[in-house]
Each structure stands twice: as C-alpha cells, then as structure tokens.
Amino acid sequence: MKVSNTILILIASALIGVLFGQLEIFALLKIGFLITVVFGVSVLAFILGIIFNKKRMTLNSLRAIGILLLISFATLITSGIHKDSKESRAKEIIVDLKSYKSINGIYPDSLTQIGINDDNYKYYLENNKSDFTLRYIIDGWHYNQYSSEDEIWQGGD
C-alpha cells in the first residue's frame, strides 16, 4: 500500500470516528457492537496468519485492527462535543427567556415566541408563567433540566 493511500485511510478512519462520536447512545451501542465483532474477527485472522505463516493475512488483519482502534479512539474523544453544544445552546435559550420576561413581565407560552424552533429542547411553563423548566436530551437516554424557580440544573434518565 502506498503512503498516500495509508494517509487517506487514516484520515477517513478518524473522520468516521468523529461522526460516530455525534451519535445518540443507542446508535453508538449498535456500532460499538459491530466494531467489537469486526475487531474480534481481525484478531482471529491475525492469529491464524501467524500460525499458518501467512504474511499478507497477518498484515491485512493488523491494518484492520489499527483502523478499528483509530475509529474507536476518535469516537471516544469526540462523543462529548455534541453534549457541550446542546448545553451551550440551552444556556443561550435561558438568557433569551429571562430577557423576554424582563420586557414582558412573564415568560413566553412557547419557545417559538422567542424565535426558537428546535425540537431538542422542551419548555414547560409553571406557576402562572412566572417560572419555567427547560429540558434537553443529552444522548437519547439521559436528559438535563433547568428550573428557573431554583435556578439549578438537574440531570436524569
């Protein structure tokens, strides 16, 4: 394999890992299972290549193992980025909601009143529009929730 092909494969593997890192937890579990199976088969091929003295089989399985490790590593490193961006956006929404209340005396009936049409965030009014709860899903399973009454974040599943 030429050096340029190797570099392209490494870059593609890293990019695939970055994309996998943005997936929700259930999709990530499915892909993780597939990566584990392919990794196991590659290790088996590597061992068989050594036992039967098949140089090409050993090298190809080693490449597959390296690529899978790179994909897994990139996935683990980037899996928190999506969470951080959702949290930052939620904090921006809270600032917008408080600004709306300072002008109008009450919180809006919905997020669309402040120009937000994002289904990732759930907004609930409480206590005659004097308080609200904002919730967003972190990874398909867990959520983070802010209460304007207590001004605290709570996580849950």
PEPEQUI-V95081 format. One record per residue. N is the residue number from 1. RES is the residue in one small letter. D_FIRST is the distance of its C-alpha to the first C-alpha in whole Angstrom. Layout:
n->N res->RES d_first->D_FIRST
n->N res->RES d_first->D_FIRST
This chain:
n->1 res->m d_first->0
n->2 res->k d_first->4
n->3 res->v d_first->7
n->4 res->s d_first->8
n->5 res->n d_first->6
n->6 res->t d_first->7
n->7 res->i d_first->10
n->8 res->l d_first->11
n->9 res->i d_first->11
n->10 res->l d_first->13
n->11 res->i d_first->15
n->12 res->a d_first->16
n->13 res->s d_first->16
n->14 res->a d_first->19
n->15 res->l d_first->20
n->16 res->i d_first->21
n->17 res->g d_first->22
n->18 res->v d_first->25
n->19 res->l d_first->26
n->20 res->f d_first->26
n->21 res->g d_first->28
n->22 res->q d_first->31
n->23 res->l d_first->32
n->24 res->e d_first->35
n->25 res->i d_first->35
n->26 res->f d_first->36
n->27 res->a d_first->32
n->28 res->l d_first->31
n->29 res->l d_first->32
n->30 res->k d_first->31
n->31 res->i d_first->27
n->32 res->g d_first->28
n->33 res->f d_first->29
n->34 res->l d_first->26
n->35 res->i d_first->23
n->36 res->t d_first->25
n->37 res->v d_first->25
n->38 res->v d_first->21
n->39 res->f d_first->21
n->40 res->g d_first->23
n->41 res->v d_first->22
n->42 res->s d_first->18
n->43 res->v d_first->20
n->44 res->l d_first->22
n->45 res->a d_first->19
n->46 res->f d_first->18
n->47 res->i d_first->22
n->48 res->l d_first->22
n->49 res->g d_first->19
n->50 res->i d_first->20
n->51 res->i d_first->24
n->52 res->f d_first->23
n->53 res->n d_first->20
n->54 res->k d_first->17
n->55 res->k d_first->14
n->56 res->r d_first->12
n->57 res->m d_first->14
n->58 res->t d_first->14
n->59 res->l d_first->11
n->60 res->n d_first->10
n->61 res->s d_first->14
n->62 res->l d_first->13
n->63 res->r d_first->11
n->64 res->a d_first->13
n->65 res->i d_first->16
n->66 res->g d_first->15
n->67 res->i d_first->14
n->68 res->l d_first->18
n->69 res->l d_first->19
n->70 res->l d_first->18
n->71 res->i d_first->20
n->72 res->s d_first->23
n->73 res->f d_first->23
n->74 res->a d_first->23
n->75 res->t d_first->26
n->76 res->l d_first->28
n->77 res->i d_first->28
n->78 res->t d_first->29
n->79 res->s d_first->31
n->80 res->g d_first->34
n->81 res->i d_first->34
n->82 res->h d_first->35
n->83 res->k d_first->38
n->84 res->d d_first->39
n->85 res->s d_first->39
n->86 res->k d_first->41
n->87 res->e d_first->44
n->88 res->s d_first->44
n->89 res->r d_first->45
n->90 res->a d_first->47
n->91 res->k d_first->49
n->92 res->e d_first->49
n->93 res->i d_first->51
n->94 res->i d_first->53
n->95 res->v d_first->54
n->96 res->d d_first->55
n->97 res->l d_first->57
n->98 res->k d_first->59
n->99 res->s d_first->59
n->100 res->y d_first->61
n->101 res->k d_first->63
n->102 res->s d_first->64
n->103 res->i d_first->65
n->104 res->n d_first->66
n->105 res->g d_first->68
n->106 res->i d_first->66
n->107 res->y d_first->62
n->108 res->p d_first->61
n->109 res->d d_first->61
n->110 res->s d_first->57
n->111 res->l d_first->54
n->112 res->t d_first->54
n->113 res->q d_first->58
n->114 res->i d_first->56
n->115 res->g d_first->53
n->116 res->i d_first->50
n->117 res->n d_first->49
n->118 res->d d_first->46
n->119 res->d d_first->46
n->120 res->n d_first->45
n->121 res->y d_first->48
n->122 res->k d_first->51
n->123 res->y d_first->54
n->124 res->y d_first->58
n->125 res->l d_first->61
n->126 res->e d_first->63
n->127 res->n d_first->67
n->128 res->n d_first->68
n->129 res->k d_first->65
n->130 res->s d_first->66
n->131 res->d d_first->63
n->132 res->f d_first->59
n->133 res->t d_first->56
n->134 res->l d_first->53
n->135 res->r d_first->50
n->136 res->y d_first->46
n->137 res->i d_first->44
n->138 res->i d_first->41
n->139 res->d d_first->39
n->140 res->g d_first->40
n->141 res->w d_first->42
n->142 res->h d_first->44
n->143 res->y d_first->46
n->144 res->n d_first->47
n->145 res->q d_first->51
n->146 res->y d_first->53
n->147 res->s d_first->57
n->148 res->s d_first->59
n->149 res->e d_first->62
n->150 res->d d_first->61
n->151 res->e d_first->58
n->152 res->i d_first->55
n->153 res->w d_first->52
n->154 res->q d_first->52
n->155 res->g d_first->49
n->156 res->g d_first->49
n->157 res->d d_first->47
